[in-house]
Amino acid sequence: MLPLLVLAACGQEPPQGDTPYQPTPGMAAILSERQAMHATRYAAQENPYASRDVPSLSDAGNAIPNVVGLPAPDIEVSQFNQLGGSGAAGPLSARLYRPALAKDTPVIIYFPGGTWATGSLDQYDGSARQLAARTGYVVVSIRTRLAPDTSFPGEHEDALAAYDWARTNLRSWGGDPTRVALVGEGPGANLALSTALAARDRAFHGGLVPTPDALALITPWAGTGLSSSSMSENGGSNPLSRSDVRWANRLYARNDLDDPRIDLEDRSDFAQMPPTTLVLAQIDPLRSGGETLATRMQAAGVPVEGRLYQGVTYDFFGLGAQVPEAAAAEDYVAARLRAVFYRPELPVIPRRRPVSRSRVRR
C-alpha cells in the first residue's frame, strides 16, 4: 500500500484513480503498469477513434512480463480460428476457441467488454481463452460494430444477428445446440442480456432461434444512469470513470438513453430468462447497476447467483494469469456453467456373460 501513498503524496493520481477502495496487490500491479503506459481517460480524447488506442488492463498485463524480463503467460487452447461473423449490416470479426475433437460440446457465445466505443477482440482475448480453458467448451467471441461507426441500436442489432449466425454454425464447430450460453463483459453483458430478451420475445411469436440456456454477465453495463452509489464512490476510478460512462453513452445512444434495450436495469420483464451468473467488481462505477439488475431478475423468478470481488476494478476478468481474484472469478463462472450444463453419464449396463454350450440343455 505504501507505493500508492507515495504516488498520491507526489501529486500523481494513484493507479486506481479517485476511489475509497484499495486494489489488491495483483490488481495494483496491473493498474500501475497501465499508468506507466500513459493511459488517459477515454472521455479525454478529442477524436473518439483515438480512444481505442488507450491502453487497456489486458495491454498492461501483457506488458508486465516484458518489463521484468519474463515470458508472457500462455493460455493454451487446442484450436483457434479467425471467423467471419454476420451482423445486422454486414460482416463482423469473430474468433473461435475450441477443444480438440469437440463433439456435442456446450458453446459459449461471448461479447467482449470495453465501452460502447472501445474494446477489441485482441484486448479481450484473455477472457475468451480463460473461458475456453476453464470450461473445456467451444467459445466464439464476436465483436459488434462500435460507436461512432454505428449509433443505437446498431450494436444491439449486430448482437442479435450474430447470435442467430452463431446458432446456425454450432454443429460445424462441434457444439451442442441444446447447451448454449451467452456471456458478455461490460457493454457486452448488456448485449448478451438484451439479445436473450429479444430471442425470448421472438420465440413467443413463433421464432425459430431459441433463447440461450444460460447467461453470464460480467461487470455488466446494466443501464445508463449516472447517479448510483457506486458512481459516486468510483466516479474517478480507473480504468473506467463516471465521465467515461457518460461519454460512451452519449456517443452511442445520445437520444435513446431511456430505451429499454439499453437501459436494462429499469426493466422488470425478465421472466423465462435462463439461469444467470453475475460477476461484479468493487472498484467499478457500474457496480450498483449490476446489483439492481440482479434484484430485478430475481424478482421475476430468474435463478440468479452472483459474486462481488473486493479490491478489483472494472475489466479485471480475464487477468487470471496474474490476478488471483480474476482467476477466482473465472473459475466461478466456469463452475456455474458446468453446473447448468451437467449431464450425468448413462448407467453402464454390464454385459451378459455368454452361456456355455455345455450348459445348454438339448
Secondary structure by P-SEA (a helix, b strand, c coil): caaaaaaaaaccccccccccccccaaaaaaaaaaaaacccccccccccccccccccaaaaaaacccccccccccccccbbbbbbcccccccccbbbbbcccccccbbbbccccccccccccccaaaaaaaaaaacccbbbbbbcccccccccaaaaaaaaaaaaaaaaccccccccccbbbbbbccaaaaaaaaaaaaaaaaaaaccccccccbbbbccccccccccccccccccccccccaaaaaaaaaacccccccccccccccccccccccbbbbbbbccccaaaaaaaaaaaaaaaccbbbbbbbccccccccccccccaaaaaaaaaaaaaaaaaaccccccccccccccccccccc
